[in-house]
C-alpha cells in the first residue's frame, strides 16, 4: 500500500545551524507516528516544513505517491495536512464557530451563516468524540477543550494528516488521557497522525512507530514493542539517562515562606484562592499537586508579586511582602520559574543575553551607577549558555526564535545563577526532553541541598512524587491536605486531587 506521506532527504539550514539533515520517513494511513528528540533536535522545523511555514533547502515530499510542493500553509491544507501548534492559534474573544470558519467562511448571500457552520461543527464533534459547544467563547474554555477546537479546525478543513506538536505540554494527566482516546478514534476512522512529544511513556502508550531525531538527523525508527523508556532516552540524548531522581535526606531548618489565610481572585474576578495556608522551610521541597485550574496558577502569581491578594498574608523570612512588587520578591532572594514562559518569563523580542539579566541588569556587575556594562552582560550570557546547555547559534538571537525547551533553559539559567533563598518553580519541565528534565531536576535538588526553600507546582504527578519532601494537594482553591512523601501514594493523591477523599472525610464528620 502506498504511504499517505513520504519524506525524502529533507534538509533545512539556518544561519549557523543545520536544523534538518537529510531526514526521511514514511507515514502510513491509519497510524500514529511519533517523533522524539531533544529540544533543538529539529522536530518542529521538520513539521513546519510539512505545514508550509518553512521551505526546505533540499528534499522531496510525496502525498499518496504524488510529489507535492508545499510553500505556504494554504498548500498544506489543500493537500489534507493540518497542524495543532504547541501554542494554540486561536482568537480568544471569538466563539468556537467563529474560530473554526476563519479563512473558510460559510455564507448565506452576503452574510455569515453561523447557524449552518455551528451545525457542521456539532456534527464533526459528535463523529470524532470531540465534544465542544460551537457557541462557547474560546477564551473561557479550559486548555484541554481549546485543544479540541484546534483539532476540530483541522477536521473542518478536511485534513487527513494531522500534526500534533507537543499536544500534551499544557494538559493535565486526565486531559492527556482523553486526547489519546481521541487520537485512537481518529486513526480508527482513517486519519493519520504525526505526534511530537518529549514524554516517553506517552509514546510507548499510543504510537505505532517511533522516529528519534538527534542534532537534526534520524537516529532510528522503532516500535513500542521493540523498545523501552531507557532505550528511547539513550537514542535521544546519545548517552545513558537517569530517569529516577537521586536525592538524599533533606536538612530542614526554619520557615522561609509562610502563607497565611490567603484569598485572591482570578482574571474573571471570581474567588480562586480560598483561605490558603502553608509554609516552606529552608532545605525542603514542598510539592503542590492538583488538577490544573484549582488555584495553583493564582497562588504562584500572588507569592511572586504578579497578582494582588484580597486577604491574608505572605511572609518571606519573616518580612511581610503581601502584594509587594516582583522586584521586592527578587531582591529578597526569590527565584521564579513561571508557568507561562513566554508571557511571564521572557521578552521574546529581546536577545538571549538581555533575557538573562532581566531582573539584575541594574545591579553590579551589570551596571556601574546608571550605566550598563555591556561586556559583563556578554560574559554572563556566554557562561550561562554553556553551563545550562542552551542550544543557540548566538547569544544575540531573540529569545522568541529558540525552541520552547531552550526558552525554558534561559529562564532556569537566569533564575538559578544568583543567590536564592526561595525557589518558586511552576511547571519547570513542561515541554522539555528527558536530558533537560534530568538536568533541571538535579538543579532543583541542588538548590534544596544548598539550603533554599523550594515550592514546586507541577501537573506531572511523577515529578511531584520524585522531587518533593512534602506534598500539599490543592482542590477548589484550598490546600485540602499536606502529606509527608512517605505517606503519599498515587491513589491517595489522586483521590485528594479529585476532592473524593476530602468529601468522604467531611461526610463522616
Kinemage of the C-alpha trace (Angstrom):
@kinemage 1
@onewidth
@group {chain A} dominant
@subgroup {mainchain}
@vectorlist {calphas} color= white
{ca unk a 1} P 0.000 0.000 0.000
{ca unk a 2} L 1.289 3.476 -0.876
{ca unk a 3} L 2.128 5.520 2.240
{ca unk a 4} L -0.086 8.522 2.845
{ca unk a 5} L 3.079 10.617 3.331
{ca unk a 6} L 6.689 10.110 2.270
{ca unk a 7} L 9.504 12.480 3.206
{ca unk a 8} L 12.826 12.033 1.423
{ca unk a 9} L 16.104 13.704 2.401
{ca unk a 10} L 14.582 16.906 3.789
{ca unk a 11} L 17.345 19.395 4.654
{ca unk a 12} L 16.936 22.838 6.204
{ca unk a 13} L 19.689 25.304 7.126
{ca unk a 14} L 19.509 28.455 9.211
{ca unk a 15} L 22.466 30.807 9.792
{ca unk a 16} L 24.918 28.785 11.858
{ca unk a 17} L 22.546 25.818 12.260
{ca unk a 18} L 21.805 22.686 10.221
{ca unk a 19} L 18.306 22.111 11.605
{ca unk a 20} L 17.319 19.141 9.400
{ca unk a 21} L 19.996 16.934 7.845
{ca unk a 22} L 18.611 14.648 5.094
{ca unk a 23} L 15.612 13.405 7.070
{ca unk a 24} L 13.470 10.631 5.574
{ca unk a 25} L 10.413 8.803 6.932
{ca unk a 26} L 7.024 7.416 5.892
{ca unk a 27} L 3.569 7.750 7.426
{ca unk a 28} L 1.034 5.011 6.728
{ca unk a 29} L -2.705 5.528 6.537
{ca unk a 30} L -4.409 4.989 9.902
{ca unk a 31} L -1.278 5.088 12.073
{ca unk a 32} L 0.219 7.282 14.796
{ca unk a 33} L 3.868 8.016 14.047
{ca unk a 34} L 5.657 9.642 16.992
{ca unk a 35} L 8.756 11.841 16.800
{ca unk a 36} L 11.111 12.068 19.764
{ca unk a 37} L 14.152 14.258 20.191
{ca unk a 38} L 15.867 16.749 22.446
{ca unk a 39} L 14.984 20.428 22.322
{ca unk a 40} L 16.582 21.735 19.142
{ca unk a 41} L 16.785 18.277 17.525
{ca unk a 42} L 14.822 19.539 14.510
{ca unk a 43} L 11.342 18.139 15.148
{ca unk a 44} L 9.400 21.396 14.959
{ca unk a 45} L 11.432 22.618 11.977
{ca unk a 46} L 10.543 19.445 10.071
{ca unk a 47} L 6.856 19.807 10.899
{ca unk a 48} L 6.875 23.488 9.945
{ca unk a 49} L 8.217 22.438 6.533
{ca unk a 50} L 5.406 19.924 6.126
{ca unk a 51} L 2.879 22.625 7.057
{ca unk a 52} L 4.370 25.242 4.742
{ca unk a 53} L 5.723 27.626 7.374
{ca unk a 54} L 9.283 26.958 6.158
{ca unk a 55} L 10.593 25.796 2.781
{ca unk a 56} L 13.149 23.002 2.648
{ca unk a 57} L 16.555 23.662 1.075
{ca unk a 58} L 16.714 20.084 -0.245
{ca unk a 59} L 14.475 17.023 -0.346
{ca unk a 60} L 11.069 15.917 -1.575
{ca unk a 61} L 7.588 15.371 -0.135
{ca unk a 62} L 5.110 12.826 -1.530
{ca unk a 63} L 1.434 12.555 -0.568
{ca unk a 64} L -0.334 9.352 -1.644
{ca unk a 65} L 2.571 8.702 -4.024
{ca unk a 66} L 2.412 12.106 -5.722
{ca unk a 67} L 5.229 14.631 -5.348
{ca unk a 68} L 3.931 17.926 -3.928
{ca unk a 69} L 5.276 21.442 -3.409
{ca unk a 70} L 4.314 22.988 -0.071
{ca unk a 71} L 5.299 26.645 0.049
{ca unk a 72} L 2.699 28.007 2.466
{ca unk a 73} L 0.074 26.668 4.900
{ca unk a 74} L -2.629 27.027 2.249
{ca unk a 75} L -0.763 24.453 0.135
{ca unk a 76} L -0.558 22.071 3.112
{ca unk a 77} L -4.258 22.459 3.896
{ca unk a 78} L -5.056 21.867 0.230
{ca unk a 79} L -3.080 18.609 0.417
{ca unk a 80} L -5.005 17.485 3.510
{ca unk a 81} L -2.362 18.367 6.116
{ca unk a 82} L -3.390 20.094 9.351
{ca unk a 83} L -1.307 21.127 12.342
{ca unk a 84} L -2.017 21.834 16.010
{ca unk a 85} L 0.806 24.041 17.290
{ca unk a 86} L 2.243 23.848 20.795
{ca unk a 87} L 0.969 27.389 21.363
{ca unk a 88} L -2.618 27.440 20.101
{ca unk a 89} L -3.567 29.624 17.117
{ca unk a 90} L -6.947 30.733 18.451
{ca unk a 91} L -8.622 34.143 18.814
{ca unk a 92} L -9.747 34.213 22.455
{ca unk a 93} L -12.694 36.687 22.211
{ca unk a 94} L -14.327 34.777 19.326
{ca unk a 95} L -16.625 31.771 19.620
{ca unk a 96} L -15.649 28.238 18.686
{ca unk a 97} L -17.614 28.560 15.438
{ca unk a 98} L -16.022 31.885 14.529
{ca unk a 99} L -12.540 30.478 15.134
{ca unk a 100} L -13.319 27.415 13.028
{ca unk a 101} L -14.542 29.270 9.970
{ca unk a 102} L -11.818 31.936 9.864
{ca unk a 103} L -10.453 31.804 6.318
{ca unk a 104} L -13.171 29.414 5.101
{ca unk a 105} L -16.336 31.306 5.979
{ca unk a 106} L -19.800 29.822 5.423
{ca unk a 107} L -22.062 32.489 3.904
{ca unk a 108} L -25.720 32.988 3.173
{ca unk a 109} L -25.731 35.605 0.466
{ca unk a 110} L -23.541 38.461 1.785
{ca unk a 111} L -23.888 37.279 5.414
{ca unk a 112} L -22.039 34.754 7.563
{ca unk a 113} L -24.165 31.652 8.085
{ca unk a 114} L -23.131 30.913 11.666
{ca unk a 115} L -26.040 28.543 12.218
{ca unk a 116} L -25.045 26.264 9.339
{ca unk a 117} L -21.376 26.357 10.381
{ca unk a 118} L -22.301 25.555 14.001
{ca unk a 119} L -24.364 22.578 12.849
{ca unk a 120} L -21.422 21.261 10.809
{ca unk a 121} L -19.092 21.680 13.771
{ca unk a 122} L -21.510 19.948 16.136
{ca unk a 123} L -21.769 17.011 13.712
{ca unk a 124} L -17.972 16.771 13.435
{ca unk a 125} L -17.534 16.895 17.207
{ca unk a 126} L -20.008 14.041 17.648
{ca unk a 127} L -18.442 11.981 14.851
{ca unk a 128} L -14.932 12.148 16.340
{ca unk a 129} L -15.809 12.303 20.043
{ca unk a 130} L -14.505 15.880 20.393
{ca unk a 131} L -17.312 17.357 22.446
{ca unk a 132} L -17.299 21.148 22.096
{ca unk a 133} L -20.080 23.749 22.314
{ca unk a 134} L -19.946 25.697 18.994
{ca unk a 135} L -21.229 28.927 20.559
{ca unk a 136} L -18.819 28.974 23.521
{ca unk a 137} L -16.255 31.798 23.698
{ca unk a 138} L -12.818 30.225 23.210
{ca unk a 139} L -11.060 32.362 25.822
{ca unk a 140} L -13.359 30.993 28.540
{ca unk a 141} L -12.715 27.328 27.711
{ca unk a 142} L -10.276 25.097 29.632
{ca unk a 143} L -6.982 24.410 27.855
{ca unk a 144} L -7.950 20.809 27.046
{ca unk a 145} L -11.147 21.949 25.325
{ca unk a 146} L -9.245 24.651 23.398
{ca unk a 147} L -7.060 21.880 22.045
{ca unk a 148} L -10.152 20.026 20.852
{ca unk a 149} L -11.124 23.196 18.979
{ca unk a 150} L -7.730 23.189 17.256
{ca unk a 151} L -8.174 19.549 16.207
{ca unk a 152} L -11.705 20.240 15.001
{ca unk a 153} L -10.367 23.150 12.929
{ca unk a 154} L -8.216 20.656 11.020
{ca unk a 155} L -11.071 18.204 10.570
{ca unk a 156} L -13.375 21.030 9.447
{ca unk a 157} L -10.837 21.725 6.691
{ca unk a 158} L -10.908 18.004 5.763
{ca unk a 159} L -7.372 17.198 6.909
{ca unk a 160} L -6.342 13.548 6.571
{ca unk a 161} L -2.830 14.019 8.025
{ca unk a 162} L -2.794 15.613 11.486
{ca unk a 163} L 0.411 17.001 13.006
{ca unk a 164} L 0.194 17.374 16.790
{ca unk a 165} L 3.174 19.391 18.104
{ca unk a 166} L 3.684 18.731 21.843
{ca unk a 167} L -0.083 18.311 22.304
{ca unk a 168} L 0.123 17.292 25.982
{ca unk a 169} L 2.537 20.026 27.093
{ca unk a 170} L -0.300 22.145 28.503
{ca unk a 171} L -2.678 19.331 29.512
{ca unk a 172} L -3.393 17.700 32.844
{ca unk a 173} L -2.866 13.912 33.015
{ca unk a 174} L -6.634 13.417 32.738
{ca unk a 175} L -6.853 15.668 29.661
{ca unk a 176} L -3.896 13.853 28.106
{ca unk a 177} L -5.643 10.503 28.553
{ca unk a 178} L -8.754 11.943 26.888
{ca unk a 179} L -6.601 13.171 23.988
{ca unk a 180} L -5.159 9.685 23.449
{ca unk a 181} L -8.680 8.259 23.223
{ca unk a 182} L -9.477 10.900 20.603
{ca unk a 183} L -6.289 10.114 18.680
{ca unk a 184} L -7.154 6.424 18.557
{ca unk a 185} L -10.662 7.306 17.391
{ca unk a 186} L -9.245 9.485 14.616
{ca unk a 187} L -6.896 6.821 13.236
{ca unk a 188} L -9.695 4.280 13.563
{ca unk a 189} L -11.655 6.443 11.136
{ca unk a 190} L -8.833 6.612 8.607
{ca unk a 191} L -6.849 9.653 9.693
{ca unk a 192} L -3.049 9.556 10.080
{ca unk a 193} L -1.257 11.355 12.911
{ca unk a 194} L 2.263 12.685 13.429
{ca unk a 195} L 2.731 13.010 17.186
{ca unk a 196} L 5.599 15.132 18.549
{ca unk a 197} L 6.368 14.811 22.241
{ca unk a 198} L 9.132 14.582 24.840
{ca unk a 199} L 7.238 12.173 27.063
{ca unk a 200} L 8.478 8.619 26.692
{ca unk a 201} L 5.531 6.977 28.469
{ca unk a 202} L 3.094 8.662 26.079
{ca unk a 203} L 4.981 7.449 23.021
{ca unk a 204} L 5.071 3.876 24.270
{ca unk a 205} L 1.367 4.024 25.142
{ca unk a 206} L -0.078 5.460 21.942
{ca unk a 207} L 2.352 5.291 18.985
{ca unk a 208} L 2.555 2.674 16.227
{ca unk a 209} L 6.021 3.763 15.076
{ca unk a 210} L 8.633 5.989 16.755
{ca unk a 211} L 11.305 8.022 14.942
{ca unk a 212} L 14.074 9.566 17.044
{ca unk a 213} L 15.920 12.705 15.920
{ca unk a 214} L 19.219 13.939 17.309
{ca unk a 215} L 21.104 17.017 16.088
{ca unk a 216} L 18.863 17.242 13.032
{ca unk a 217} L 19.365 13.637 11.905
{ca unk a 218} L 17.280 10.479 12.136
{ca unk a 219} L 18.912 8.213 14.714
{ca unk a 220} L 16.468 5.374 14.113
{ca unk a 221} L 12.855 4.244 13.830
{ca unk a 222} L 11.363 1.632 16.152
{ca unk a 223} L 8.084 0.450 17.682
{ca unk a 224} L 6.814 0.360 21.285
{ca unk a 225} L 7.119 -3.419 21.257
{ca unk a 226} L 10.822 -3.251 20.356
{ca unk a 227} L 11.908 -0.544 22.803
{ca unk a 228} L 11.524 0.861 26.316
{ca unk a 229} L 11.990 4.217 28.064
{ca unk a 230} L 15.710 3.752 28.746
{ca unk a 231} L 16.480 2.798 25.135
{ca unk a 232} L 14.500 5.720 23.724
{ca unk a 233} L 16.123 8.163 26.155
{ca unk a 234} L 19.580 6.960 25.173
{ca unk a 235} L 18.711 7.321 21.467
{ca unk a 236} L 17.507 10.888 22.054
{ca unk a 237} L 20.438 12.109 24.131
{ca unk a 238} L 23.269 9.916 22.843
{ca unk a 239} L 24.129 8.592 26.312
{ca unk a 240} L 22.516 6.749 29.187
{ca unk a 241} L 19.986 8.911 31.026
{ca unk a 242} L 18.936 8.538 34.648
{ca unk a 243} L 15.139 8.538 34.715
{ca unk a 244} L 14.942 8.410 38.511
{ca unk a 245} L 15.788 11.350 40.755
{ca unk a 246} L 18.651 10.781 43.192
{ca unk a 247} L 18.242 12.836 46.360
{ca unk a 248} L 19.388 12.417 49.919
{ca unk a 249} L 17.651 13.248 53.186
{ca unk a 250} L 16.819 16.935 53.470
{ca unk a 251} L 18.337 19.096 56.232
{ca unk a 252} L 15.264 21.141 57.105
{ca unk a 253} L 15.659 24.404 59.006
{ca unk a 254} L 13.296 27.299 59.789
{ca unk a 255} L 10.452 28.549 57.569
{ca unk a 256} L 11.389 30.749 54.601
{ca unk a 257} L 7.923 31.228 53.053
{ca unk a 258} L 4.783 31.466 55.180
{ca unk a 259} L 1.356 31.871 53.596
{ca unk a 260} L -1.485 32.669 55.989
{ca unk a 261} L -5.204 32.547 55.148
{ca unk a 262} L -4.645 33.777 51.593
{ca unk a 263} L -7.516 34.844 49.326
{ca unk a 264} L -7.308 36.060 45.710
{ca unk a 265} L -9.480 36.487 42.600
{ca unk a 266} L -8.860 35.056 39.148
{ca unk a 267} L -8.931 37.065 35.893
{ca unk a 268} L -12.738 36.854 35.821
{ca unk a 269} L -12.910 38.343 39.353
{ca unk a 270} L -14.097 35.042 40.794
{ca unk a 271} L -12.623 33.904 44.105
{ca unk a 272} L -9.910 31.372 43.276
{ca unk a 273} L -7.840 31.195 46.477
{ca unk a 274} L -9.982 30.411 49.480
{ca unk a 275} L -8.023 30.707 52.752
{ca unk a 276} L -4.766 29.019 51.686
{ca unk a 277} L -2.207 28.476 54.463
{ca unk a 278} L 1.136 26.628 54.379
{ca unk a 279} L 4.848 27.130 54.902
{ca unk a 280} L 8.030 26.050 53.144
{ca unk a 281} L 11.207 25.613 55.150
{ca unk a 282} L 14.852 26.032 54.210
{ca unk a 283} L 16.265 22.787 52.858
{ca unk a 284} L 12.982 21.211 51.729
{ca unk a 285} L 10.862 20.880 48.613
{ca unk a 286} L 7.122 21.303 49.088
{ca unk a 287} L 5.303 19.949 46.053
{ca unk a 288} L 1.850 21.263 45.204
{ca unk a 289} L -0.276 18.666 43.396
{ca unk a 290} L -3.681 19.233 41.856
{ca unk a 291} L -5.639 19.226 38.638
{ca unk a 292} L -4.830 22.435 36.807
{ca unk a 293} L -7.370 25.178 37.415
{ca unk a 294} L -7.741 24.672 41.174
{ca unk a 295} L -5.830 27.811 42.130
{ca unk a 296} L -2.210 26.808 41.615
{ca unk a 297} L -1.578 29.495 38.988
{ca unk a 298} L -3.095 32.241 41.128
{ca unk a 299} L -1.182 31.063 44.201
{ca unk a 300} L 2.164 31.285 42.412
{ca unk a 301} L 1.296 34.699 40.997
{ca unk a 302} L 0.400 36.091 44.436
{ca unk a 303} L 3.606 34.859 46.083
{ca unk a 304} L 5.784 36.274 43.273
{ca unk a 305} L 4.113 39.686 43.049
{ca unk a 306} L 2.200 39.119 39.809
{ca unk a 307} L -1.286 39.126 41.354
{ca unk a 308} L -2.882 41.001 44.248
{ca unk a 309} L -4.236 39.112 47.248
{ca unk a 310} L -7.626 40.231 48.547
{ca unk a 311} L -6.900 38.988 52.068
{ca unk a 312} L -4.261 37.116 54.044
{ca unk a 313} L -0.501 37.390 54.375
{ca unk a 314} L 2.664 36.330 52.551
{ca unk a 315} L 5.796 36.338 54.730
{ca unk a 316} L 9.303 35.873 53.325
{ca unk a 317} L 11.914 35.222 56.034
{ca unk a 318} L 9.520 36.867 58.481
{ca unk a 319} L 9.061 40.018 56.370
{ca unk a 320} L 5.514 40.849 55.235
{ca unk a 321} L 5.687 41.035 51.414
{ca unk a 322} L 1.958 40.726 50.727
{ca unk a 323} L 1.123 42.474 47.437
{ca unk a 324} L 4.701 43.700 47.003
{ca unk a 325} L 6.130 44.172 43.510
{ca unk a 326} L 8.053 41.377 41.737
{ca unk a 327} L 11.278 43.363 42.266
{ca unk a 328} L 10.787 43.223 46.062
{ca unk a 329} L 10.444 39.429 45.880
{ca unk a 330} L 13.508 39.158 43.636
{ca unk a 331} L 15.680 41.351 45.841
{ca unk a 332} L 14.571 39.339 48.885
{ca unk a 333} L 16.038 36.215 47.269
{ca unk a 334} L 13.099 34.704 45.371
{ca unk a 335} L 13.718 32.910 42.075
{ca unk a 336} L 10.685 32.236 39.879
{ca unk a 337} L 10.337 29.747 37.049
{ca unk a 338} L 6.896 30.781 35.704
{ca unk a 339} L 4.199 28.515 34.342
{ca unk a 340} L 3.917 30.515 31.102
{ca unk a 341} L 7.480 31.038 29.926
{ca unk a 342} L 6.528 33.269 27.006
{ca unk a 343} L 4.150 35.548 28.905
{ca unk a 344} L 5.898 35.864 32.272
{ca unk a 345} L 9.422 34.531 31.784
{ca unk a 346} L 10.884 36.188 28.705
{ca unk a 347} L 10.775 39.245 26.480
{ca unk a 348} L 10.610 37.330 23.214
{ca unk a 349} L 11.926 40.145 21.021
{ca unk a 350} L 14.950 40.716 23.271
{ca unk a 351} L 18.158 38.789 22.589
{ca unk a 352} L 19.162 35.932 24.869
{ca unk a 353} L 21.886 37.944 26.620
{ca unk a 354} L 19.358 40.602 27.736
{ca unk a 355} L 16.811 37.999 28.878
{ca unk a 356} L 19.500 36.518 31.127
{ca unk a 357} L 19.697 39.771 33.151
{ca unk a 358} L 16.077 40.913 33.104
{ca unk a 359} L 15.898 41.131 36.898
{ca unk a 360} L 19.533 42.048 37.650
{ca unk a 361} L 20.547 44.430 34.834
{ca unk a 362} L 20.584 47.417 37.225
{ca unk a 363} L 22.891 45.721 39.754
{ca unk a 364} L 26.676 45.149 39.711
{ca unk a 365} L 28.445 43.686 37.804
{ca unk a 366} L 25.975 44.514 35.006
{ca unk a 367} L 25.638 48.174 35.908
{ca unk a 368} L 28.072 50.854 37.040
{ca unk a 369} L 25.905 53.553 38.515
{ca unk a 370} L 23.398 54.465 35.813
{ca unk a 371} L 25.482 52.902 33.019
{ca unk a 372} L 25.045 49.350 31.690
{ca unk a 373} L 28.231 47.263 31.413
{ca unk a 374} L 27.700 45.505 28.078
{ca unk a 375} L 30.881 43.472 28.402
{ca unk a 376} L 29.758 41.973 31.718
{ca unk a 377} L 26.343 41.093 30.233
{ca unk a 378} L 28.008 39.363 27.262
{ca unk a 379} L 30.362 37.394 29.536
{ca unk a 380} L 27.423 36.371 31.747
{ca unk a 381} L 25.437 35.141 28.743
{ca unk a 382} L 28.337 33.169 27.295
{ca unk a 383} L 28.923 31.432 30.638
{ca unk a 384} L 25.254 30.623 31.328
{ca unk a 385} L 24.522 29.379 27.784
{ca unk a 386} L 27.414 26.949 28.150
{ca unk a 387} L 26.624 25.885 31.733
{ca unk a 388} L 22.903 25.340 31.129
{ca unk a 389} L 23.332 23.899 27.603
{ca unk a 390} L 21.133 26.441 25.815
{ca unk a 391} L 21.193 25.357 22.159
{ca unk a 392} L 21.614 28.574 20.161
{ca unk a 393} L 23.871 29.787 17.344
{ca unk a 394} L 24.309 33.148 19.099
{ca unk a 395} L 23.610 34.912 22.397
{ca unk a 396} L 22.236 37.769 20.263
{ca unk a 397} L 19.414 35.613 18.877
{ca unk a 398} L 15.950 36.817 20.025
{ca unk a 399} L 14.595 34.510 22.723
{ca unk a 400} L 11.410 34.023 20.677
{ca unk a 401} L 13.452 32.230 17.992
{ca unk a 402} L 14.508 29.459 20.395
{ca unk a 403} L 12.636 26.177 20.767
{ca unk a 404} L 10.286 26.013 23.763
{ca unk a 405} L 12.692 23.873 25.741
{ca unk a 406} L 15.631 26.195 25.147
{ca unk a 407} L 13.472 29.151 26.176
{ca unk a 408} L 12.880 27.310 29.455
{ca unk a 409} L 16.616 26.750 29.874
{ca unk a 410} L 17.230 30.500 29.525
{ca unk a 411} L 14.767 31.165 32.368
{ca unk a 412} L 16.256 28.455 34.584
{ca unk a 413} L 19.772 29.771 33.889
{ca unk a 414} L 18.770 33.318 34.843
{ca unk a 415} L 16.884 32.341 37.996
{ca unk a 416} L 19.310 29.776 39.419
{ca unk a 417} L 22.547 31.650 38.717
{ca unk a 418} L 22.172 34.084 41.628
{ca unk a 419} L 21.812 33.664 45.426
{ca unk a 420} L 18.411 32.074 46.088
{ca unk a 421} L 16.571 31.726 49.385
{ca unk a 422} L 13.214 30.687 47.863
{ca unk a 423} L 12.698 28.953 44.522
{ca unk a 424} L 9.151 29.008 43.160
{ca unk a 425} L 9.081 26.537 40.264
{ca unk a 426} L 5.802 26.290 38.335
{ca unk a 427} L 5.719 23.525 35.711
{ca unk a 428} L 9.556 23.709 35.476
{ca unk a 429} L 9.956 20.856 32.964
{ca unk a 430} L 6.869 21.397 30.808
{ca unk a 431} L 7.786 20.651 27.205
{ca unk a 432} L 11.350 19.557 27.976
{ca unk a 433} L 13.201 16.479 26.724
{ca unk a 434} L 14.489 13.783 29.078
{ca unk a 435} L 18.036 15.130 29.144
{ca unk a 436} L 16.858 18.625 30.068
{ca unk a 437} L 14.448 17.237 32.671
{ca unk a 438} L 17.290 15.258 34.250
{ca unk a 439} L 19.406 18.434 34.401
{ca unk a 440} L 16.679 20.696 35.825
{ca unk a 441} L 15.671 18.112 38.426
{ca unk a 442} L 19.276 17.913 39.588
{ca unk a 443} L 19.437 21.737 39.779
{ca unk a 444} L 16.278 21.857 41.919
{ca unk a 445} L 17.701 19.216 44.268
{ca unk a 446} L 20.966 21.186 44.402
{ca unk a 447} L 19.038 24.318 45.401
{ca unk a 448} L 17.395 22.377 48.231
{ca unk a 449} L 20.690 20.892 49.375
{ca unk a 450} L 22.254 24.376 49.456
{ca unk a 451} L 19.556 25.417 51.942
{ca unk a 452} L 16.976 27.088 49.692
{ca unk a 453} L 13.273 26.533 50.241
{ca unk a 454} L 11.604 25.175 47.103
{ca unk a 455} L 7.916 25.434 46.223
{ca unk a 456} L 7.292 23.071 43.300
{ca unk a 457} L 3.995 23.320 41.416
{ca unk a 458} L 3.542 20.702 38.707
{ca unk a 459} L 0.775 18.943 36.819
{ca unk a 460} L 3.142 15.951 36.490
{ca unk a 461} L 2.368 13.708 39.451
{ca unk a 462} L 5.512 11.646 38.805
{ca unk a 463} L 7.584 14.827 39.102
{ca unk a 464} L 5.871 15.864 42.333
{ca unk a 465} L 6.428 12.444 43.884
{ca unk a 466} L 10.040 12.177 42.709
{ca unk a 467} L 11.231 15.582 43.951
{ca unk a 468} L 9.101 16.515 46.961
{ca unk a 469} L 9.855 16.090 50.658
{ca unk a 470} L 6.241 17.009 51.486
{ca unk a 471} L 3.231 17.154 49.164
{ca unk a 472} L 0.285 19.551 49.519
{ca unk a 473} L -2.850 18.935 47.432
{ca unk a 474} L -4.934 21.835 46.110
{ca unk a 475} L -8.625 21.442 45.333
{ca unk a 476} L -11.051 24.279 44.600
{ca unk a 477} L -8.705 26.959 45.875
{ca unk a 478} L -7.788 25.281 49.179
{ca unk a 479} L -4.957 23.135 50.490
{ca unk a 480} L -7.018 20.067 51.379
{ca unk a 481} L -4.154 18.069 52.897
{ca unk a 482} L -0.373 18.029 53.262
{ca unk a 483} L 1.440 14.679 53.411
{ca unk a 484} L 4.993 13.567 54.051
{ca unk a 485} L 6.402 11.991 50.895
{ca unk a 486} L 6.477 8.554 52.545
{ca unk a 487} L 2.711 8.743 53.200
{ca unk a 488} L 1.788 9.817 49.679
{ca unk a 489} L 0.647 7.170 47.208
{ca unk a 490} L -0.602 7.860 43.695
{ca unk a 491} L -4.014 6.502 44.666
{ca unk a 492} L -4.388 8.741 47.729
{ca unk a 493} L -3.105 11.810 45.905
{ca unk a 494} L -5.481 11.099 43.013
{ca unk a 495} L -8.450 10.943 45.381
{ca unk a 496} L -7.426 14.193 47.065
{ca unk a 497} L -6.881 15.916 43.694
{ca unk a 498} L -10.412 14.954 42.670
{ca unk a 499} L -11.861 16.037 46.021
{ca unk a 500} L -13.107 12.497 46.654
{ca unk a 501} L -11.194 11.682 49.843
{ca unk a 502} L -11.839 15.124 51.313
{ca unk a 503} L -15.567 14.827 50.544
{ca unk a 504} L -15.763 11.403 52.195
{ca unk a 505} L -13.972 12.757 55.292
{ca unk a 506} L -16.405 15.686 55.506
{ca unk a 507} L -19.408 13.368 55.180
{ca unk a 508} L -18.144 11.155 58.012
{ca unk a 509} L -17.527 14.211 60.194
